Amino acid sequence: QVQLVESGGGLVQPGGLLRLSCAASGSIASFYSMGWYRQGVGKQREFFAAATSDGIRRFNEESVKGRAIISRNNINNTVSLLMDDLRPKDTAVYYCYLDRYRVFGDPSAWGRGIKVTVSS
């Protein structure tokens, strides 16, 4: 089974830039989608961003509001998220995922999550 390891995150100033990366232990080529969910304190885990093998980029626009870019690298087996204008409500644990057949909704694999705190 493919293992996912997130990196980046930590403490970010309001208005600052967030960089998250996720590396898979094996090939992601057979997975349709790779991306991110997030879960705030006391909230349900929500889909956040995805990059598909056929070039689609999908975001939860209610949460992202045009602030993010996601990129996928099938050679290095990684996905990266870059988001600017961070706000306190972006504080959450961000989880990397792989979905074999769908953009999101039924992940085949999860990372352990990485905490992002937006605070001054």
Secondary structure, 3 states (H helix, E strand, C coil): CCCEEEEECEEECCCCCEEEEEEECCCCCCCCEEEEEEECCCCCCEEEEEEECCCCEEECHHHHCCCEEEEEECCCCEEEEEECCCCHHHCEEEEEEEECCCCCCCCCEECCCEEEEECC
